[in-house]
Amino acid sequence: MTVSTTRKDLMIVNMGPHHPSMHGILRLIITLDGEDVIDCEPILGYLHRGMEKIAENRTIIQYLPYVTRWDYLATMFTEAITVNGPAQLGNIQVPKRARYIRVIMLELSRIASHLLWLGPFMEDIGAQTPFFYIFRERELIYDLFEAATGMRMMHNYFRIGGVAADLPHGWIDKCLDFCDYFLTGVAEYQKLITRNPIFLERVEGVGVVGGQEAINWGSSGPMLRASGIQWDLRKVDHCECYDEFDWEVQWKKEGDSLARYLVRIGEMTESIKIIQQALEGIPGGPYENLEARRFDKAGDSDWNDFDYRFIRDHSAFPWRWKIRPPGFINLQILPQLVKRMKLADIMAILGSIDIIMG
């Protein structure tokens, strides 16, 4: 951290790790000139659970309950990348019904994650009401998860070649009812937040990231798409059966905190469109391919915003497992975003990044 030695009136402030918005795991050393941010140094490492090392003495199936802890708000995604890599290496085909079920679960997980981003983000910038609203819808999603997987969080539902269990009787109708209800909820959020002048004053033009800058920093997800880059792995990698549905990549070109908000709001609406199409067109057939294979190759797979690489020797366990968490990568750009901004802007910018602190 470089601090000017000619100025004698600079103030160094510690924000976190005990600040409510730091979740006990992130600390920011901020250099201030009055209310203006001169420098910011993120301090990480307050939480490290050795997830990569644990993988080295677990089989893929044994390791699945651990991966849901990578991102406890979007657990289906971490399960998906864990089972899809070995399935691709072993050339194991996933039944069509299982792929439809996976898409439904992944998009419900995306909505649940975005909801628990929206509530705390609004609370960080001074609006408490949305924080209570988002739990209203989120609990309904968790009801659906519990009915299908037996767990409200940490589902352990995906399997190599399919899913652990078929959808129970009546689940599809219940999910369709949720989709109709949730669209009214999104309209309520937009009416309450999107054109609110106080909200716009806090986020518009704050924390701007250009498209090339986002690429250079390795940003992904809404951070990348809000900077004008139309990059979504569901389209690029043709994951699962997303190509069979009619939906659009949500993106904005402004690159500020407002653009990141709008991208996530748009993604929730698009997720509902995908879920409705999947529910209405879900085929019959098996929900899991029981074919067993050995995975003796080196490979890599990426899904949504996570990336992992594993190398295996001739034992039943991976020899090396590398995880690339998107929150850690996206957080790198924070010092660049907050410089020359006001102290109060830090929370708006940090909240718009949507980092998951384990």
Secondary structure as GFF3:
##gff-version 3
##sequence-region A 1 358
A	DSSP	beta_strand	11	15	.	.	.	ID=ss1
A	DSSP	three_ten_helix	20	22	.	.	.	ID=ss2
A	DSSP	beta_strand	27	33	.	.	.	ID=ss3
A	DSSP	beta_strand	36	43	.	.	.	ID=ss4
A	DSSP	alpha_helix	51	55	.	.	.	ID=ss5
A	DSSP	alpha_helix	60	67	.	.	.	ID=ss6
A	DSSP	alpha_helix	75	89	.	.	.	ID=ss7
A	DSSP	alpha_helix	96	124	.	.	.	ID=ss8
A	DSSP	alpha_helix	129	149	.	.	.	ID=ss9
A	DSSP	beta_strand	158	159	.	.	.	ID=ss10
A	DSSP	beta_strand	162	163	.	.	.	ID=ss11
A	DSSP	alpha_helix	171	189	.	.	.	ID=ss12
A	DSSP	pi_helix	190	194	.	.	.	ID=ss13
A	DSSP	alpha_helix	197	203	.	.	.	ID=ss14
A	DSSP	alpha_helix	211	216	.	.	.	ID=ss15
A	DSSP	alpha_helix	222	225	.	.	.	ID=ss16
A	DSSP	alpha_helix	233	236	.	.	.	ID=ss17
A	DSSP	three_ten_helix	242	244	.	.	.	ID=ss18
A	DSSP	alpha_helix	257	281	.	.	.	ID=ss19
A	DSSP	beta_strand	298	303	.	.	.	ID=ss20
A	DSSP	beta_strand	306	312	.	.	.	ID=ss21
A	DSSP	beta_strand	318	324	.	.	.	ID=ss22
A	DSSP	alpha_helix	326	331	.	.	.	ID=ss23
A	DSSP	alpha_helix	334	338	.	.	.	ID=ss24
A	DSSP	alpha_helix	345	353	.	.	.	ID=ss25
###
